[in-house]
Amino acid sequence: MEQVLSANRLLKILVIDDDESVLSRTVDILRKNYPNAEFPTAVNAHNVLNQRLTIDDKRGICRFREEALCNVGKYATGVE
């Protein structure tokens, strides 16, 4: 995996999982592929909201959620 970012932007990957061992292992794997990135973690969405997030972090989360919801609608099958 290649990490391509502008010189002044730090890649942040928010990792959320309610299983601490899965969360830890996921971060380990990501860290190997993105050694210069930050990995804020949380065990649920409530914990994410309690973290100190910048406005850009919040915008990024909103964009991700919007795209995820669009993909669910686009690829859902058997739902009426």
N, C-alpha and C positions, 0 to 999 in steps of 0.2 A: 504494500500500500504506500502510496506517495503522498506526502504532506506538502501541499502547495498553498501558501498563504502570502499575503503581502508582508513586507518586512516589519510593519508595525502592528500586526494583528496576531494575537495569541489564540490558538485553537483551544476551545473549551468544549468538552464532551460531558454532558450531564448523564450520569448513570444512575438509574433507579431500579431497585429490586428489593423485594421484601425478605429475601433469603440472603443473609450476610455472606455465606460462603460463595454463592453465585455472584453476588455483588463484587466481592474481593477478587474472584477469579476473572471476572469480566474486565475489571480495571487492570489487572496484571496483563492480560492479553492485549488490551488497547495500548497500554504503556509501552509494550514491546514494538508496536507498529507506529506509535505517535509519541516518541520520547520527549518532545518539547511541549506537549499539550498539558493542559490542566484537566483534572477529572473530579469535579465536585460530585459528591454522591449523596444519595438519600434512600431511605427504605420505603418511602411513600410520598405521594404528591403533597401532603400536608407539610412534611419536613422540607420539601423544596421551597414552599412558600415562606417558610420561616427563615430561610437562608438570606444572607445579604446579597441581593441580585442587583446588578446595574440595570438601567432602562434597556440597554442593548441586549442583556441576557434575557430579560422578560420578553422583548420583541422576538428574539430568536425562538424562545419556547412557544410563543403564540404562532409563529410561522410554521414551526414543526407540527403543532397540534392541528392547525388548519390543513396542512398537507396530508397528515395522517387521516383525518376525517374524510377528506376528499377521496383518498385511496380506498378507504373502507366502502364508501358509496360506489366507487367505480368497480371494485372487484368482488363485492358481496354477491353471493349466489344463493338461491333458494329462499330469499327473503321477500315477502310480499308487503 
